[in-house]
């Protein structure tokens, strides 16, 4: 039930415990422990109070032994419950505090809040230690008590700032480099909460009287010195006042903190010797001091203690930004009291090799909490920053200059393999290094590696979407290309020039002994111009037989547009390339062993091609050109209706009728062709990985057969350059200039280019 003051325990459950007679059977004890379990939130150290009952239940299942210890615990429990515990309800924005306690059998805690100078309990937590937990060192049990409290009271830890009041070096243990695996996990788990560790003040109320001593075992009560579990002694590496290492003197560590509030002023000290013995002191000043003065008093007290212990080399941790920067001469002390404290401090520091580390957080609470959460994964070992790995060991944190050296050595050093960015970053971590931008720096480093760029793999995916050529009328645009060299035939011919109409797919071909500009000009004049009229454009590659002054002049005189495909990119002239494949394949199947007879079979191959159905148009090239299908030799050997019933007059009428319908036939074929190319473009574009460039970009060009060094063999370069883009001829085609300023004669396609990173 909830009252105006807080939360009260259920009176009926309390009365049931108070009215209960001394348990005599197992059922009675089980009933008692069950009722107590329902009220553990209101019972301080509930597990310790019920420990005798649990011990009695471990006996025989038929009978129990009710000892004097059980009788005493039962009476104390009834007396405690008779005081009707009252819990306080925190308000939004309050700061809550927690006391921890460890016994031989359980860990306990109480969450409290301060109102009007008094401490009021909010929630009690208690848990019995099981199996290996009983064998934890005392300081680890204390950390376990905090973890258990954070898990049980997670809503409170998430909503409020929590101050852990302890005189034990709990924060240092959770951040020390020698922590066990479970302490590392606990430190990370606690890192998400806004937890502060404060020295234990004087007890202000009966509510926390049971938590005066954190270790309730007889051997651990009220001792200013705590011996930690054995750890390696780092006596061989130490830090001096100027940040260098001194291998001759043992290193002491001092943690200081001071505070001032309305209830008084005080300080907390933790001095750790080289053999890991811990000295802890809590001081209460009998005079008023500001926060900064309290910080200085804590530092002076710690230095006096270290001097008395014979320390000569010491590293000091303080959370006061002002004290750290004034002592390190980064800030100037202007106040009279600060000047006096600073002079006294420097006088004492003259007897030490001191090294200060600031633990100051940002002013913004959200940023401070974020830093505190992330800092749980970091620690300082002998003045060097390390990051905890989840599987251990520690990663050395580096600055950008050190990180660049590590990447360069791993990437291209003696054991370097010029691996990719992800592999390089993974290798750096495996070697034991870390910095926040490790993966990003690895990507930038591998991108700019000149050797990696020159020997990188050739991308197989297209760089630009497919641009289909749709010609609305027959014989207006032709593709021109060569086949060869082939086996020498009659008349010493070993080449063939092929021309294809982009609309009807009609093909013309002629065998040639030489591929001079004059022979090409004659072929175009006789096989294209004289038969089908002057075309609008001719598309060809960059071969010297096409790209020369004579052929250019011939095309210019007839007003024919001469278009060149990108070098080493036959896809730009795909129509004629496809026909070339068909002609070569048909010749192979027809020739058998007599390969030199290909010139005589070339007209037969062309006839077969012209009368074959084309998927793109839905018609044969012959029908689209002349309006009717050609009579094939098979129709003579096995007559069809039109050859067996042939009449000249009726045939002429039918041919004239077909010519009247030829425009409609061509329109239908054009629509089929457009649809066909759209399907091809959709599939092609689904594989495109865009790679576009702009004027001024530097690129590498794929090594071709013409530029490949024959002496290098398979170990030769994959890419050459770099080249600068001087002009974008059309999407995906670029004019290049080398680093000496020489322009390349022809534009290059994006499929053969890649970025060059300087």
C-alpha positions, 0 to 999 in steps of 0.5 A: 500500500502507498501512503503520503510518506512512501510505501508501506509493507502489507500489514496482513503479511506482517501480522502473519509473521508476528502471529506465527509460532516457532516453526517446528516442521519443514512446512512451517519454515517453508511458509515463513521463508515464503512470506519473508520473500514477499516482503524482501523489498522492506527487509534489510539484509533479508537473506542474512536474516533468513540464513539459519532457516535455509540451513535448517532446510538443508537437513533431512526431508522428514525432520528438521533441527531447530537450533538456538541460532534459528530461534534467535533469528526468528525472534529478531525477524519478528522484532524487525517486522514489528517496526512497520518499515516505510519506504520513500518514493523518489521524485523525478530529478532526484539523486539516489544513493546506494549502500552495499554489504557483503557477508559470508553467505549473501550480498545486500544493498539499500537504495536511499534518498536524502530529504531534509538532511536525513536518509530514507530507504527506497528499496532493499535488495538481498541475494544468497551467494551460490556455488562459485560466488561464495569463493569470490574475493571480497572486493569482487563480492562487493562489485557483484552486490552492485551488479545484482542491485542494478539488475533488480532495480533497473528502472531506478538505475535507468531513471536516476543518477546513482551515487555508490557510497563506499570506502572500498576502491570499487571504481578502481577495481572495475577499471584496473587492467588486471581485472578478471573476465567477469569484472570486465563484463560487469564494468561494461554492464554497469557502464550504461547507467549514470553511476558515481562512486563517492566516499561513505559519509557518516550514518544519518539514520537508522535506515542504513544502520545495518550497512555501516560495515561493507564486509561483515565477516570478522576478518574484514571489519574496519581495516584501513588496508585491504589486500587485493587478489594477487596480480602481476607487479608492473615494477619494471615500467613507470611514468615520470613527471614529464611523461617518460618512463623510469625503469629504476623506481617503483610506481605508486598510484594515488586517487584523490577526491574532495567535496563540500556541501551544506553538511560539511567538507571532506576528502577521500584518498586511495593510495595503491603501492607497487605490490597492490596493497591499498590504503584508504582514508576518509577525512572530514574537515573541521573548517569550511572550504569550497569545492576547489579548496577541498580538492586541494586539501585531498591532494595535499593529504594524499601527497603527505601520506605517499611521502610518509610511505616512502613513495618516490614515483607516483601517478595521481588521478583527480577529477578536478579540472582546475587542480590538474591544469593549475598543477600542470601549469596550464591554468594560472591561479589568480585567487589568493587561496588557490595561489597558496594551495598551489605553492604548497602542492608544488613544494610537496610535488618536488619530492616526487616524480608525479604524473597527473591524469584528469578525469574531468567530464563534460558539462553537458549531462547527456554527453558526460553520461555518454563519455562515462558509458564509453569509458568503461571499455577503456583503461590506462596502463602505465600511462598508455590508453588501452581498450578492452576487447570482449575476448581480451587482451587489450588493444593499444589506442593510437593517435592518427599519425601512429595509426597511419604508420601501423596501416602502412606497415601492415599493408605494404611492409615486409609481411604486407599483402596489399589486402583490402580495407576490411582485411587490413582493419581486421589485421590491425585489430588482431595485432592489438591496435585500435583507434575510433576511425580505424575502418574508415582510415583503412578504406582511405589508405587502400583507395589511395595505394598506387599499386593496389589501383594498378593491379586491382580486379577488373569489374564485370558489371556494366558501368552505364545503363544500356542505350538502345538504338531504335531506327524508325525507317529501313536502310537509314543507319548501317553498322560496319565491321570486319571479320578476320583474319581467317584461313586464306581462300581463293584469290588470297582473301582472308578478311570479310567486311560486313554491313548490317541495317539496324532496322531490317537486320539485312546484312551485306558481306564481301571477302577481301584480300586487303583491308585498305581504305579504298576497298572499304570505300568501294564496298560501301558504294557498291553494296550500300549506296548503289543498292539501298540509297545513301544512308543517314549514318554509319556506325563503325569501330576505330580501326584505321581502315575506317578512321582515316582521311579518305573514308571521312572525305567519302562520307562527308561528300555524301552527307553521311554521319560517321559514328565511332564506337568507344575503343575496345568496346564492341558493345557500342556496335553490338548489331554488326557484332552479333551478325559477325558471330552468326556468320562465323558460326555458320561458316564453321558448321558448313566448312568442316575440314575445308576451311579455305573454301569460306569465300565460296560459301559466304553468299550461301551463309548470307542467304541463310541469314537473310531468310531466317526469322529474327526474334527482335522484329518477328520477321525475316530481313528479306520480308522487311526489305521486299515485302514478301518471303523469298523462295527457298531451295527446299520449296523446289525439292518439295513443292509448296502451294505457291510454287506448285500453283504459280501464275505470273499474273496472280503472283504480280498482283500478290507482290503488289498487294504485299508492297501496299502492306509493307509499311504496316508490316514494318510498323509492327516490326518496329514496335516488336523491336522496341519492346524487345530492346526494352526487355534487354535494357531492363535485364542489362540495367539491373546489373549496372553498377554506376561508375560515372566521371566528370571533367577533371577526374583522374582515372585508370584505363584497363590495359589492352592488347595494344598497350600490354608489355609482352615481357611481363606476361601474367604479372603485368599491370591490369590498369595503366595511367593515370589519365585526366578526363578532359571532355564528356563526349556522351554518357559513359564515353570520355576523352582522356589526356595523360599526365604529360598533357598528350591527348588520346586520339579516341574517347574511351568507354566507362567500362574500361575506366576506374577512379584513380585516388591520389 
